[in-house]
Amino acid sequence: MVRIYNLWIKAASFCGLLICAPIAAFAAPPTLAFPVDCTPGVDCWVRKYVDLDPSKGRRDYAGGTVTGDGHKGTDIGLRNEADIARRVAVMAAAAGRVVGIRDQMPDQNVRDHPAFNIAGKECGNGVRIDHGEGWTTQYCHLQRGSVAVQVGETVAVGQQLGTIGLSGSTEFPHVHMTLAKNGVPVDPFNGATAATAATEAPGSVANALWNAQTLKRLTYDVPAVSDLGITGHAPNVVEARRGQLTGDDVDGEAAVMAGWLRAFGVAPGDRLRVELRHKGASLSDKIIIFDRSHLKYFLFIGRKRPAGGWPAGSYEFEATLERDRGKPGYDGVRRYVATQIVAE
């Protein structure tokens, strides 16, 4: 296996390990296909966009804040860590020549292994492709042992490069795809860099580099709930992100009945209402009006077991998310429902 460590993009800067040339006229930009074998909004989500704010703030192409300060790529994430076992394919967004790979870093959440040394290898396992005319794409955080191409190989659009994993500097399973021109990150949603973004109207995709089919799939889809359910104990966010809240502990003798969810892309003023019900009767509910942005958000509500145990029947946990008109993202009300049965 060939490893070329000096081709990887550091999280903080493109300079140093890569040549940082001045931006020339953008000649022959690649047209990008969707790079993951998943269905956006169903089993995968765009969790972060390119940060187009050149200052210390953060701003995505739609004028929202679904990004991190200095974030250089597009993050397409799975529901939870258990989904890594599905071996979701990452594919080349455009044809080109492979110029860098890494394949042997472990899949582990940096929150669980804070002392693990990833300096200079923040991308984790991944593939870097040269598309010509100074254009490159880089695909990070792939599953260990999944890289399916070699340095020097010519790949076709849609060819599998690897599978989504949890390697490198990451807290959730996703592929981070960076599009760059001469080492400078370019947002595929509007063709802008941090230096040129001010000339683009917020939300405009007139200069997008995604192909038409991909643009239809990748609407600016926030705020959203990516995961929810009902469990028989007081859940926590670690169990949720690991995919361990299966509801298998829900029965008549469960210590509690709890509804939980994981959301992302929340902005100030967004409203979340959650309610746990049995046969239409409310067991617990809560309304939250957010006063700040959340790239990720976890919540649960519930009730302790009554003296006679939980009555048989269907339990329902409902969540609704609402965003005011005029703000970037979903315009209206979204409803999510999870159900769990307590047998006789």
Long-range contacts (C-beta under 8 A, 24 or more apart in sequence): 1-101, 1-103, 1-104, 2-101, 2-150, 2-151, 3-101, 3-102, 3-103, 3-104, 4-99, 4-100, 4-101, 4-102, 4-151, 5-102, 5-120, 5-121, 7-99, 7-100, 7-128, 8-100, 8-102, 8-120, 8-121, 8-122, 8-123, 8-126, 8-128, 8-138, 9-72, 9-123, 9-138, 9-140, 9-178, 9-180, 10-120, 10-122, 11-70, 11-72, 11-122, 11-169, 12-70, 14-72, 14-180, 14-183, 14-184, 14-185, 15-183, 17-120, 18-183, 19-182, 19-183, 20-182, 20-183, 20-184, 21-134, 21-182, 21-183, 22-182, 23-181, 23-182, 23-184, 23-193, 23-195, 24-134, 24-182, 26-181, 26-186, 26-191, 27-133, 27-134, 28-132, 28-133, 28-135, 29-133, 29-135, 29-181, 29-186, 29-191, 29-209, 30-93, 30-94, 30-95, 30-96, 30-131, 30-135, 30-137, 30-179, 30-209, 31-94, 31-209, 31-210, 31-211, 32-93, 32-94, 32-137, 32-179, 32-188, 32-209, 32-210, 32-211, 32-214, 33-91, 33-93, 33-94, 33-157, 33-158, 33-210, 33-211, 33-213, 33-214, 34-93, 34-210, 34-213, 34-214, 34-217, 34-218, 35-76, 35-90, 35-91, 35-92, 35-93, 35-139, 35-175, 35-177, 36-76, 36-88, 36-89, 36-90, 36-91, 36-164, 36-175, 37-88, 37-89, 37-90, 37-91, 38-76, 38-78, 38-88, 39-217, 40-76, 40-217, 40-218, 40-221, 41-221, 41-224, 43-78, 43-79, 43-83, 43-88, 44-76, 44-77, 44-78, 44-79, 44-88, 45-76, 45-77, 45-221, 45-224, 45-226, 45-264, 46-74, 46-75, 46-76, 46-77, 46-218, 46-221, 47-75, 47-76, 47-77, 47-172, 47-174, 47-264, 47-265, 47-295, 47-296, 48-73, 48-74, 48-75, 48-295, 49-74, 49-75, 49-187, 49-189, 50-74, 50-185, 50-186, 50-187, 50-188, 50-189, 51-194, 52-187, 52-192, 52-193, 52-194, 52-197, 53-194, 53-197, 54-194, 54-195, 54-197, 59-197, 60-328, 61-187, 61-189, 61-190, 61-192, 61-197, 61-200, 61-202, 61-203, 61-205, 62-189, 62-202, 62-203, 62-220, 62-328, 62-329, 63-202, 63-203, 63-328, 64-220, 64-222, 64-265, 64-267, 64-327, 64-328, 64-329, 65-267, 65-293, 66-222, 66-264, 66-265, 66-295, 68-295, 72-178, 72-180, 72-185, 73-138, 73-140, 73-176, 73-177, 73-178, 73-179, 73-185, 74-176, 74-177, 74-178, 74-179, 74-187, 74-188, 74-189, 75-174, 75-175, 75-176, 76-164, 76-174, 76-175, 76-177, 77-172, 77-173, 77-174, 77-226, 78-164, 78-172, 78-173, 78-174, 79-226, 79-227, 79-243, 80-172, 80-173, 80-227, 80-240, 80-241, 80-242, 80-243, 80-262, 81-109, 81-166, 81-172, 81-173, 81-241, 81-242, 81-243, 82-242, 82-243, 82-244, 83-164, 83-173, 83-243, 84-143, 84-163, 84-164, 84-165, 84-166, 84-173, 87-143, 87-146, 87-163, 88-163, 88-164, 89-160, 89-162, 89-163, 90-139, 90-142, 90-160, 90-161, 90-162, 90-163, 90-164, 90-175, 91-157, 91-158, 91-159, 91-160, 91-161, 92-129, 92-137, 92-155, 92-156, 92-157, 92-158, 92-159, 92-161, 93-137, 93-157, 93-177, 93-179, 94-129, 94-131, 94-137, 94-157, 95-131, 95-154, 95-155, 95-156, 95-157, 96-129, 96-130, 96-131, 96-132, 96-136, 96-137, 96-154, 96-155, 97-129, 97-130, 97-152, 97-153, 97-154, 97-155, 98-127, 98-128, 98-129, 98-130, 98-149, 98-150, 98-151, 98-152, 98-153, 98-154, 98-155, 99-128, 99-129, 99-130, 99-136, 99-151, 100-126, 100-127, 100-128, 100-138, 100-151, 101-126, 101-127, 101-128, 101-147, 101-149, 101-150, 101-151, 102-126, 102-147, 103-142, 103-144, 103-145, 103-146, 103-147, 103-162, 104-144, 104-145, 105-144, 105-167, 105-168, 106-144, 106-167, 107-143, 107-144, 107-165, 107-166, 107-167, 108-166, 108-167, 109-166, 109-170, 109-171, 109-172, 109-241, 110-169, 110-170, 110-171, 111-171, 118-168, 118-169, 121-168, 122-168, 122-169, 123-168, 123-169, 123-176, 124-165, 124-166, 124-167, 124-168, 124-169, 124-170, 125-162, 125-165, 125-167, 125-168, 126-162, 126-167, 126-168, 127-161, 127-162, 129-155, 134-181, 134-182, 135-179, 135-180, 135-181, 136-178, 136-179, 136-180, 137-177, 137-178, 137-179, 137-180, 138-176, 138-177, 138-178, 138-180, 139-175, 139-176, 139-177, 140-168, 140-170, 140-175, 140-176, 140-177, 140-178, 141-165, 141-166, 141-167, 141-168, 141-170, 141-173, 141-174, 141-175, 141-176, 142-167, 142-175, 143-167, 171-241, 172-241, 172-296, 179-209, 189-218, 202-328, 203-328, 220-328, 220-329, 221-265, 221-329, 221-330, 222-264, 222-265, 222-266, 222-267, 222-328, 222-329, 222-330, 223-263, 223-264, 223-265, 223-266, 223-267, 223-270, 223-321, 223-323, 223-329, 223-330, 223-334, 224-263, 224-264, 224-265, 224-321, 224-330, 224-334, 225-261, 225-262, 225-263, 225-319, 225-321, 225-334, 225-336, 226-262, 226-263, 226-264, 227-261, 227-262, 228-259, 228-260, 228-261, 228-262, 228-317, 228-319, 228-336, 228-338, 229-259, 229-260, 229-261, 229-317, 229-338, 229-340, 230-257, 230-258, 230-259, 230-260, 230-276, 230-315, 230-317, 230-338, 230-339, 230-340, 231-258, 231-260, 232-256, 232-257, 232-258, 233-258, 234-258, 234-300, 234-302, 235-260, 235-300, 237-262, 237-298, 240-298, 247-340, 250-315, 250-340, 250-341, 250-342, 251-310, 251-342, 251-343, 252-309, 252-310, 252-311, 252-312, 252-342, 252-343, 253-305, 253-309, 253-310, 254-305, 254-310, 255-304, 255-305, 256-302, 256-303, 256-304, 256-305, 257-283, 257-302, 257-303, 257-305, 257-310, 257-315, 258-300, 258-301, 258-302, 259-284, 259-300, 259-301, 259-302, 259-317, 259-319, 259-338, 260-298, 260-299, 260-300, 260-317, 261-298, 261-299, 261-300, 261-317, 261-319, 261-336, 262-296, 262-297, 262-298, 263-294, 263-296, 263-297, 263-299, 263-319, 263-321, 264-294, 264-295, 264-296, 264-297, 265-294, 265-295, 265-329, 266-290, 266-293, 266-294, 266-297, 267-293, 267-323, 267-327, 267-328, 267-329, 268-292, 268-293, 269-323, 269-324, 269-327, 270-321, 270-322, 270-323, 271-321, 271-322, 271-323, 272-299, 272-319, 272-320, 272-321, 272-322, 273-319, 273-320, 273-322, 274-299, 274-301, 274-317, 274-318, 274-319, 274-320, 275-301, 275-317, 275-318, 276-301, 276-302, 276-303, 276-315, 276-316, 276-317, 277-315, 277-316, 277-317, 277-318, 278-311, 278-313, 278-314, 278-315, 278-316, 279-313, 279-314, 283-315, 310-342, 311-342, 312-342, 312-343, 312-344, 313-341, 313-342, 314-339, 314-340, 314-341, 315-339, 315-340, 315-341, 315-342
